[in-house]
């Protein structure tokens, strides 16, 4: 008996050693592994922005890719064959392809309250600034297929669709559950100011029941019609103003075109208009050229922070804090290693390995003129100070794995849990100067666990009163261990991009306790969560929306 017990004990020790060894090996492999989900598709063209939406309205999400010298893609995950298919090949969705558009930016949201998201593409036709030739596209599901609302006679002459845009996002500026499209434009000599496109509900020809939607540009009414070198933007209740969505614009200076480079932080005043408080908030960051922007609560203090990259300038990680008199301000806590200048494009903040800390993915683009140029993508993890959340967090560079792409021409990226395994998948687009195919990466599964087992997660999908994704809603999750996580349903971020409309929380070994969703009109929904609610997707409907 003693011999048997000794053998069992030795086997147990061996199993533990093997587990730790496999975990250590996984750590050396890096966090991302390339998957061949695109094996049946030719995506080798110049591609730019990526968004995530339920295009075919079947309850699952698709990646939407802005094609520049070719068609746009709508990529749907086929779980049976473990591959992505292009929905745009279906006649019902083929209009979205729009091969002549030369698209760079894309976002999706419900502008008319029919419960289904419309899709906005920024089309440039080589217009760097001022006006574009071709004009943007806004696709709506109508009479069994998608149509471009800008081709309707009521909308064909809208000036805003012809501005040279850079990034585009969705905002529920009035808290009605119906969204506006905010466009960061690149003006020239004051021509082509920022735009804010929404449905004109007072127009006599507007008819939601038939899908004949009349559009208007309300940027001047909202007081955001500024002219500068607009680049990236992010939308959400940045300043915690009763859930109202604010807008942060990261801008680029260009004196030859009359564009100052100061960033804008537009505070939602609650009446449909905004006020720029970037100077008071100390987040103007003059003399830099912003690109990708992402928003997260990096130190888990309940305040939303902003991370963004500057083109060949120092990258910034702005932590929000309150002054003794209640003012909201930002301080840059970027370390020397983090702030190293790169040719940066997309910035994404998310917990990729589900360990409970937020990671920052930096997508860079190398030079096509120099075949020896290397500009690898980077990944950092941000860990709050365990003794004081208001102090500077710890920022460490991670092994990015196969998503490093040292010779990549990165132009955009977006995240979503496409295969439903509780880990975020990453699609990276490439182009601008040289064609490269799209690439998809999954998190190395061994990175999402430690010796005690796989890390827990919770995903939250809030819906508007109309049943559409509640972009801009703030989601808070409290754990049984006392941690508080805050996330915002993405209306547009990264650079030219938009992430999935889901709040994804990695919990490590912790378990959920309390959930709170605050909608852009201030309405709040709370729910107690059980231990068994971990590793699940939770749908939250707007109160009395059924």
Secondary structure, 3 states (H helix, E strand, C coil): CHHHHHHHHHHHHHHHHHHHHHHHHHHHHCCEEEECCCCCCCCCECEEEEEEECCCCCCCCEEEEEECCCCCEEEEEECCCCEEEEHHHCCCCHHHHCCCCCEEEEEEECCCCCCCCEEEEEECCCCCCCECCCCCEEEEEECCEEEEHHHCCCCCCCHHHHECEEEEEEECCCCCCCCEEEEEEECECCECCCEEEEECCCCCCCECCCCECCEEECHHHHCCCCCCEEEEEEEECCCCCCCCCEEEEEEECEHHHCECCCCEEEEECCCCCEEECHHHHCCCCCCCCEEEEEEECCCCCCCCEEEEEEECCCCEEEEEEECCCCCEEEEECCCCCCCCCECEEEEEEECCCCCCCEEEEEEEECCCCCCCCCCCCEEEEEECCCCCCCCCCEEEECCCEHHHCCCCEEEEEEEECCCCCCCCEEEEEECCCCCECCEEEEECHHHHEECCEECEEEEEEEECCCCCECCCCEEEEEECCCCEEEEECCCCECCCECCCCCEEEEEECCCEEEEEEECCCCCEEEEECCHHHCCEEEEEECCCCC
